[in-house]
Amino acid sequence: MNPEKRRALTDFYREEFLRHLHHLESHGVVSAANREAVNRAYHSFLVDLDGVCWRAGFPEVAETLLQNFDTLTRLSELDPRRGH
């Protein structure tokens, strides 16, 4: 995959993970009590994502992570973009 496509894919996954994080915040899962830990984990995740995005299996890894996030948030069930 060329660098431009790889960057676009990375940006897509970054935005999707951020949507899931915002969903968790809006439902009280992320609160003042755990915000610092969540921010540290999210920052670490973004740094790791930048490094992993250049590996051959990145699309599969990112898709698996996104599916795991969706299992937690069920955001895809609420997403109007996925409607019929």
The first five atom37 places (N, CA, C, CB, O) and aatype in JSON, in Angstrom:
{
  "aatype": [12, 2, 14, 6, 11, 1, 1, 0, 10, 16, 3, 13, 18, 1, 6, 6, 13, 10, 1, 8, 10, 8, 8, 10, 6, 15, 8, 7, 19, 19, 15, 0, 0, 2, 1, 6, 0, 19, 2, 1, 0, 18, 8, 15, 13, 10, 19, 3, 10, 3, 7, 19, 4, 17, 1, 0, 7, 13, 14, 6, 19, 0, 6, 16, 10, 10, 5, 2, 13, 3, 16, 10, 16, 1, 10, 15, 6, 10, 3, 14, 1, 1, 7, 8],
  "atom_mask": [
    [1, 1, 1, 1, 1],
    [1, 1, 1, 1, 1],
    [1, 1, 1, 1, 1],
    [1, 1, 1, 1, 1],
    [1, 1, 1, 1, 1],
    [1, 1, 1, 1, 1],
    [1, 1, 1, 1, 1],
    [1, 1, 1, 1, 1],
    [1, 1, 1, 1, 1],
    [1, 1, 1, 1, 1],
    [1, 1, 1, 1, 1],
    [1, 1, 1, 1, 1],
    [1, 1, 1, 1, 1],
    [1, 1, 1, 1, 1],
    [1, 1, 1, 1, 1],
    [1, 1, 1, 1, 1],
    [1, 1, 1, 1, 1],
    [1, 1, 1, 1, 1],
    [1, 1, 1, 1, 1],
    [1, 1, 1, 1, 1],
    [1, 1, 1, 1, 1],
    [1, 1, 1, 1, 1],
    [1, 1, 1, 1, 1],
    [1, 1, 1, 1, 1],
    [1, 1, 1, 1, 1],
    [1, 1, 1, 1, 1],
    [1, 1, 1, 1, 1],
    [1, 1, 1, 0, 1],
    [1, 1, 1, 1, 1],
    [1, 1, 1, 1, 1],
    [1, 1, 1, 1, 1],
    [1, 1, 1, 1, 1],
    [1, 1, 1, 1, 1],
    [1, 1, 1, 1, 1],
    [1, 1, 1, 1, 1],
    [1, 1, 1, 1, 1],
    [1, 1, 1, 1, 1],
    [1, 1, 1, 1, 1],
    [1, 1, 1, 1, 1],
    [1, 1, 1, 1, 1],
    [1, 1, 1, 1, 1],
    [1, 1, 1, 1, 1],
    [1, 1, 1, 1, 1],
    [1, 1, 1, 1, 1],
    [1, 1, 1, 1, 1],
    [1, 1, 1, 1, 1],
    [1, 1, 1, 1, 1],
    [1, 1, 1, 1, 1],
    [1, 1, 1, 1, 1],
    [1, 1, 1, 1, 1],
    [1, 1, 1, 0, 1],
    [1, 1, 1, 1, 1],
    [1, 1, 1, 1, 1],
    [1, 1, 1, 1, 1],
    [1, 1, 1, 1, 1],
    [1, 1, 1, 1, 1],
    [1, 1, 1, 0, 1],
    [1, 1, 1, 1, 1],
    [1, 1, 1, 1, 1],
    [1, 1, 1, 1, 1],
    [1, 1, 1, 1, 1],
    [1, 1, 1, 1, 1],
    [1, 1, 1, 1, 1],
    [1, 1, 1, 1, 1],
    [1, 1, 1, 1, 1],
    [1, 1, 1, 1, 1],
    [1, 1, 1, 1, 1],
    [1, 1, 1, 1, 1],
    [1, 1, 1, 1, 1],
    [1, 1, 1, 1, 1],
    [1, 1, 1, 1, 1],
    [1, 1, 1, 1, 1],
    [1, 1, 1, 1, 1],
    [1, 1, 1, 1, 1],
    [1, 1, 1, 1, 1],
    [1, 1, 1, 1, 1],
    [1, 1, 1, 1, 1],
    [1, 1, 1, 1, 1],
    [1, 1, 1, 1, 1],
    [1, 1, 1, 1, 1],
    [1, 1, 1, 1, 1],
    [1, 1, 1, 1, 1],
    [1, 1, 1, 0, 1],
    [1, 1, 1, 1, 1]
  ],
  "atom_positions": [
    [[0.85, -1.17, 0.0], [0.0, 0.0, 0.0], [0.9, 1.24, 0.0], [-0.97, 0.0, 1.23], [1.89, 1.3, 0.74]],
    [[0.55, 2.2, -0.83], [1.4, 3.39, -0.89], [1.21, 4.27, 0.34], [1.11, 4.2, -2.17], [0.18, 4.18, 1.01]],
    [[2.19, 5.12, 0.64], [2.14, 5.94, 1.87], [0.89, 6.82, 1.98], [3.36, 6.82, 1.94], [0.37, 7.0, 3.08]],
    [[0.42, 7.36, 0.88], [-0.76, 8.22, 0.93], [-2.01, 7.43, 1.34], [-0.99, 8.89, -0.44], [-2.8, 7.89, 2.16]],
    [[-2.17, 6.26, 0.78], [-3.31, 5.41, 1.14], [-3.18, 4.93, 2.58], [-3.42, 4.2, 0.19], [-4.16, 4.86, 3.32]],
    [[-1.96, 4.59, 2.98], [-1.72, 4.13, 4.34], [-2.09, 5.23, 5.33], [-0.25, 3.7, 4.53], [-2.73, 4.96, 6.35]],
    [[-1.68, 6.46, 5.06], [-1.99, 7.59, 5.95], [-3.5, 7.82, 6.01], [-1.27, 8.88, 5.46], [-4.04, 8.08, 7.09]],
    [[-4.18, 7.73, 4.87], [-5.63, 7.9, 4.84], [-6.32, 6.83, 5.69], [-6.16, 7.84, 3.4], [-7.27, 7.12, 6.42]],
    [[-5.84, 5.6, 5.6], [-6.41, 4.52, 6.39], [-6.15, 4.73, 7.87], [-5.84, 3.17, 5.95], [-7.03, 4.51, 8.7]],
    [[-4.95, 5.17, 8.2], [-4.61, 5.46, 9.6], [-5.5, 6.57, 10.14], [-3.13, 5.85, 9.73], [-6.01, 6.47, 11.26]],
    [[-5.69, 7.62, 9.36], [-6.55, 8.73, 9.79], [-7.98, 8.27, 10.0], [-6.51, 9.87, 8.75], [-8.64, 8.68, 10.95]],
    [[-8.47, 7.4, 9.1], [-9.82, 6.86, 9.25], [-9.96, 6.12, 10.57], [-10.15, 5.92, 8.08], [-10.91, 6.37, 11.32]],
    [[-9.02, 5.23, 10.88], [-9.11, 4.47, 12.12], [-8.95, 5.37, 13.34], [-8.05, 3.37, 12.14], [-9.61, 5.16, 14.35]],
    [[-8.09, 6.35, 13.24], [-7.92, 7.3, 14.35], [-9.25, 8.01, 14.64], [-6.8, 8.35, 14.01], [-9.65, 8.13, 15.8]],
    [[-9.94, 8.47, 13.6], [-11.23, 9.13, 13.76], [-12.28, 8.18, 14.33], [-11.72, 9.69, 12.43], [-13.08, 8.58, 15.18]],
    [[-12.27, 6.94, 13.88], [-13.23, 5.96, 14.4], [-13.0, 5.67, 15.88], [-13.14, 4.67, 13.59], [-13.96, 5.6, 16.66]],
    [[-11.74, 5.51, 16.27], [-11.45, 5.26, 17.69], [-11.86, 6.46, 18.53], [-9.96, 4.95, 17.89], [-12.36, 6.3, 19.65]],
    [[-11.65, 7.66, 18.0], [-12.05, 8.87, 18.72], [-13.57, 8.94, 18.87], [-11.53, 10.12, 17.99], [-14.06, 9.37, 19.91]],
    [[-14.32, 8.52, 17.86], [-15.79, 8.48, 17.96], [-16.22, 7.54, 19.09], [-16.42, 8.02, 16.62], [-17.13, 7.86, 19.85]],
    [[-15.56, 6.4, 19.18], [-15.89, 5.45, 20.25], [-15.56, 6.04, 21.61], [-15.14, 4.12, 20.04], [-16.32, 5.87, 22.56]],
    [[-14.44, 6.72, 21.71], [-14.08, 7.37, 22.98], [-15.11, 8.42, 23.36], [-12.67, 8.01, 22.88], [-15.52, 8.49, 24.52]],
    [[-15.53, 9.23, 22.42], [-16.55, 10.25, 22.7], [-17.86, 9.6, 23.13], [-16.79, 11.15, 21.47], [-18.56, 10.12, 24.0]],
    [[-18.19, 8.48, 22.52], [-19.41, 7.77, 22.89], [-19.31, 7.29, 24.34], [-19.65, 6.57, 21.94], [-20.27, 7.41, 25.11]],
    [[-18.16, 6.74, 24.71], [-17.97, 6.3, 26.09], [-18.06, 7.48, 27.06], [-16.62, 5.59, 26.24], [-18.61, 7.34, 28.15]],
    [[-17.52, 8.62, 26.67], [-17.61, 9.82, 27.51], [-19.06, 10.25, 27.68], [-16.77, 10.96, 26.92], [-19.49, 10.58, 28.78]],
    [[-19.8, 10.26, 26.58], [-21.19, 10.74, 26.64], [-22.09, 9.82, 27.45], [-21.74, 10.88, 25.24], [-23.16, 10.24, 27.91]],
    [[-21.68, 8.57, 27.64], [-22.47, 7.63, 28.43], [-21.9, 7.41, 29.83], [-22.56, 6.3, 27.71], [-22.3, 6.48, 30.54]],
    [[-20.97, 8.26, 30.22], [-20.47, 8.25, 31.59], [-19.43, 7.19, 31.91], [0.0, 0.0, 0.0], [-19.02, 7.06, 33.06]],
    [[-19.0, 6.43, 30.91], [-17.97, 5.42, 31.15], [-16.64, 6.1, 31.44], [-17.84, 4.45, 29.94], [-15.88, 5.68, 32.31]],
    [[-16.38, 7.17, 30.7], [-15.2, 8.01, 30.96], [-15.7, 9.19, 31.77], [-14.48, 8.48, 29.61], [-16.56, 9.95, 31.32]],
    [[-15.16, 9.35, 32.96], [-15.6, 10.41, 33.85], [-14.38, 11.11, 34.43], [-16.5, 9.85, 34.99], [-13.25, 10.78, 34.11]],
    [[-14.63, 12.08, 35.28], [-13.53, 12.82, 35.92], [-12.63, 11.87, 36.71], [-14.09, 13.91, 36.84], [-11.43, 12.1, 36.81]],
    [[-13.22, 10.84, 37.27], [-12.46, 9.91, 38.12], [-11.43, 9.09, 37.33], [-13.42, 8.97, 38.82], [-10.39, 8.73, 37.86]],
    [[-11.73, 8.81, 36.06], [-10.8, 7.99, 35.28], [-10.26, 8.71, 34.05], [-11.48, 6.71, 34.86], [-9.57, 8.09, 33.23]],
    [[-10.55, 9.98, 33.9], [-10.15, 10.73, 32.71], [-8.65, 10.7, 32.48], [-10.61, 12.17, 32.83], [-8.21, 10.5, 31.35]],
    [[-7.85, 10.89, 33.53], [-6.39, 10.93, 33.36], [-5.87, 9.6, 32.81], [-5.71, 11.25, 34.7], [-5.03, 9.58, 31.91]],
    [[-6.35, 8.51, 33.35], [-5.92, 7.18, 32.88], [-6.35, 6.95, 31.43], [-6.49, 6.07, 33.79], [-5.6, 6.4, 30.63]],
    [[-7.57, 7.36, 31.11], [-8.06, 7.2, 29.74], [-7.23, 8.05, 28.79], [-9.56, 7.57, 29.65], [-6.88, 7.58, 27.7]],
    [[-6.93, 9.27, 29.16], [-6.12, 10.14, 28.3], [-4.73, 9.56, 28.07], [-6.0, 11.53, 28.92], [-4.22, 9.61, 26.96]],
    [[-4.13, 9.01, 29.11], [-2.81, 8.38, 28.96], [-2.89, 7.18, 28.01], [-2.25, 7.92, 30.32], [-2.05, 7.02, 27.13]],
    [[-3.91, 6.36, 28.19], [-4.07, 5.18, 27.33], [-4.32, 5.59, 25.89], [-5.21, 4.3, 27.85], [-3.77, 5.0, 24.96]],
    [[-5.16, 6.6, 25.7], [-5.48, 7.06, 24.35], [-4.23, 7.63, 23.68], [-6.6, 8.12, 24.38], [-3.98, 7.35, 22.5]],
    [[-3.45, 8.44, 24.41], [-2.23, 9.0, 23.84], [-1.26, 7.89, 23.46], [-1.57, 9.98, 24.84], [-0.66, 7.92, 22.38]],
    [[-1.1, 6.93, 24.32], [-0.22, 5.79, 24.04], [-0.71, 5.03, 22.82], [-0.15, 4.85, 25.26], [0.09, 4.61, 21.97]],
    [[-2.01, 4.85, 22.73], [-2.6, 4.17, 21.58], [-2.28, 4.92, 20.29], [-4.12, 4.04, 21.76], [-1.91, 4.3, 19.29]],
    [[-2.42, 6.24, 20.3], [-2.15, 7.02, 19.08], [-0.69, 6.91, 18.66], [-2.52, 8.48, 19.3], [-0.39, 6.8, 17.48]],
    [[0.21, 6.94, 19.63], [1.63, 6.79, 19.33], [1.87, 5.41, 18.72], [2.49, 6.99, 20.6], [2.58, 5.28, 17.72]],
    [[1.3, 4.38, 19.33], [1.45, 3.03, 18.81], [0.83, 2.88, 17.43], [0.83, 2.02, 19.77], [1.38, 2.19, 16.57]],
    [[-0.32, 3.52, 17.21], [-0.99, 3.44, 15.92], [-0.1, 4.01, 14.83], [-2.32, 4.19, 15.96], [-0.01, 3.44, 13.74]],
    [[0.56, 5.13, 15.1], [1.47, 5.71, 14.12], [2.6, 4.76, 13.76], [2.04, 7.02, 14.63], [3.02, 4.68, 12.61]],
    [[3.11, 4.03, 14.75], [4.17, 3.07, 14.49], [3.69, 1.81, 13.78], [0.0, 0.0, 0.0], [4.39, 1.28, 12.92]],
    [[2.51, 1.34, 14.15], [1.98, 0.1, 13.6], [1.45, 0.3, 12.18], [0.87, -0.44, 14.49], [1.4, -0.66, 11.4]],
    [[1.07, 1.51, 11.84], [0.43, 1.74, 10.54], [1.32, 1.38, 9.37], [0.03, 3.19, 10.43], [0.83, 1.2, 8.26]],
    [[2.62, 1.27, 9.58], [3.53, 0.96, 8.47], [3.83, -0.53, 8.38], [4.82, 1.73, 8.63], [4.58, -0.95, 7.5]],
    [[3.27, -1.33, 9.25], [3.49, -2.78, 9.19], [2.55, -3.41, 8.17], [3.28, -3.42, 10.58], [1.48, -2.89, 7.87]],
    [[2.97, -4.52, 7.64], [2.22, -5.19, 6.57], [0.8, -5.56, 7.0], [2.95, -6.45, 6.13], [-0.13, -5.43, 6.2]],
    [[0.6, -6.0, 8.23], [-0.72, -6.44, 8.67], [-1.56, -5.37, 9.32], [0.0, 0.0, 0.0], [-2.55, -5.68, 9.99]],
    [[-1.18, -4.11, 9.14], [-1.88, -3.02, 9.82], [-3.4, -3.01, 9.58], [-1.31, -1.71, 9.38], [-4.15, -2.92, 10.55]],
    [[-3.88, -3.1, 8.34], [-5.34, -3.04, 8.16], [-6.09, -4.1, 8.97], [-5.69, -3.2, 6.68], [-7.16, -3.83, 9.51]],
    [[-5.53, -5.3, 9.04], [-6.19, -6.37, 9.8], [-6.15, -6.09, 11.3], [-5.53, -7.72, 9.5], [-7.13, -6.32, 12.0]],
    [[-5.01, -5.59, 11.78], [-4.88, -5.26, 13.21], [-5.85, -4.14, 13.57], [-3.43, -4.84, 13.55], [-6.55, -4.23, 14.58]],
    [[-5.89, -3.09, 12.76], [-6.77, -1.96, 13.04], [-8.23, -2.38, 13.0], [-6.52, -0.83, 12.03], [-9.02, -1.95, 13.84]],
    [[-8.6, -3.21, 12.04], [-9.98, -3.69, 11.95], [-10.36, -4.5, 13.18], [-10.17, -4.53, 10.68], [-11.46, -4.35, 13.71]],
    [[-9.46, -5.35, 13.64], [-9.73, -6.15, 14.84], [-9.91, -5.25, 16.06], [-8.58, -7.15, 15.09], [-10.82, -5.45, 16.86]],
    [[-9.04, -4.25, 16.2], [-9.17, -3.31, 17.31], [-10.49, -2.56, 17.25], [-8.0, -2.32, 17.32], [-11.17, -2.39, 18.26]],
    [[-10.85, -2.12, 16.05], [-12.1, -1.38, 15.9], [-13.29, -2.28, 16.23], [-12.23, -0.84, 14.47], [-14.25, -1.82, 16.86]],
    [[-13.26, -3.52, 15.83], [-14.34, -4.44, 16.17], [-14.42, -4.64, 17.68], [-14.14, -5.8, 15.48], [-15.52, -4.73, 18.24]],
    [[-13.28, -4.71, 18.34], [-13.28, -4.84, 19.8], [-13.86, -3.61, 20.47], [-11.85, -5.09, 20.31], [-14.62, -3.72, 21.44]],
    [[-13.52, -2.43, 19.97], [-14.1, -1.2, 20.5], [-15.61, -1.22, 20.3], [-13.47, 0.05, 19.83], [-16.37, -0.86, 21.2]],
    [[-16.05, -1.65, 19.12], [-17.48, -1.66, 18.83], [-18.21, -2.67, 19.71], [-17.72, -1.98, 17.36], [-19.37, -2.44, 20.06]],
    [[-17.58, -3.74, 20.05], [-18.18, -4.71, 20.98], [-18.46, -4.03, 22.31], [-17.25, -5.94, 21.17], [-19.48, -4.3, 22.95]],
    [[-17.57, -3.17, 22.73], [-17.73, -2.44, 23.99], [-18.8, -1.35, 23.88], [-16.41, -1.83, 24.42], [-19.65, -1.24, 24.77]],
    [[-18.76, -0.56, 22.82], [-19.64, 0.61, 22.72], [-20.95, 0.35, 22.0], [-18.92, 1.71, 22.03], [-21.94, 1.05, 22.23]],
    [[-20.97, -0.66, 21.12], [-22.15, -0.93, 20.27], [-22.51, 0.29, 19.43], [-23.37, -1.35, 21.14], [-23.67, 0.49, 19.07]],
    [[-21.51, 1.11, 19.12], [-21.74, 2.35, 18.38], [-22.25, 2.09, 16.97], [-20.46, 3.15, 18.33], [-23.05, 2.88, 16.46]],
    [[-21.81, 1.02, 16.34], [-22.26, 0.75, 14.97], [-23.76, 0.51, 14.91], [-21.52, -0.46, 14.4], [-24.39, 0.76, 13.88]],
    [[-24.35, 0.03, 16.0], [-25.8, -0.19, 16.03], [-26.56, 1.13, 16.08], [-26.18, -1.05, 17.23], [-27.72, 1.19, 15.68]],
    [[-25.91, 2.18, 16.56], [-26.54, 3.49, 16.7], [-26.19, 4.43, 15.56], [-26.15, 4.11, 18.0], [-26.79, 5.5, 15.44]],
    [[-25.24, 4.05, 14.72], [-24.7, 4.91, 13.69], [-25.67, 5.03, 12.52], [-23.35, 4.38, 13.21], [-25.94, 4.03, 11.86]],
    [[-26.19, 6.23, 12.25], [-27.14, 6.4, 11.15], [-26.5, 6.15, 9.79], [-27.72, 7.79, 11.19], [-27.21, 5.91, 8.81]],
    [[-25.18, 6.21, 9.7], [-24.51, 5.97, 8.42], [-24.63, 4.51, 8.01], [-23.02, 6.37, 8.51], [-24.41, 4.18, 6.84]],
    [[-24.97, 3.63, 8.94], [-25.06, 2.21, 8.63], [-26.51, 1.78, 8.44], [-24.41, 1.38, 9.73], [-26.8, 0.59, 8.35]],
    [[-27.42, 2.75, 8.37], [-28.83, 2.42, 8.22], [-29.14, 1.89, 6.83], [0.0, 0.0, 0.0], [-28.33, 2.0, 5.91]],
    [[-30.34, 1.32, 6.68], [-30.73, 0.75, 5.39], [-31.36, 1.79, 4.52], [-31.69, -0.41, 5.57], [-31.75, 1.49, 3.4]]
  ]
}
